[in-house]
């Protein structure tokens, strides 16, 4: 019986873009986790890798729109789309870490007024 990881790796072997997107997304998640643990007190720093990746990906996609129909530029266009997706995954991971690490304040007991 093959494990789930072996099945995933077997399916990825055929496509370079799938393996590239998997590695880039895993690197983004790892980077967000490392930044979160290094800067626990600074809440917004963990969002920076995702924001930077999204801004870089969108700006390059906009710049490459005029040459979208050239076959030579499709490889770069796919890389920018992968970077854009990794940025979204980085933002989602930072949001999840922010929710998990949120300090829980004790609830105040309500007293009845007489």
Order of alpha helices (4+ residues) and beta strands (2+ residues): alpha-alpha-alpha-alpha
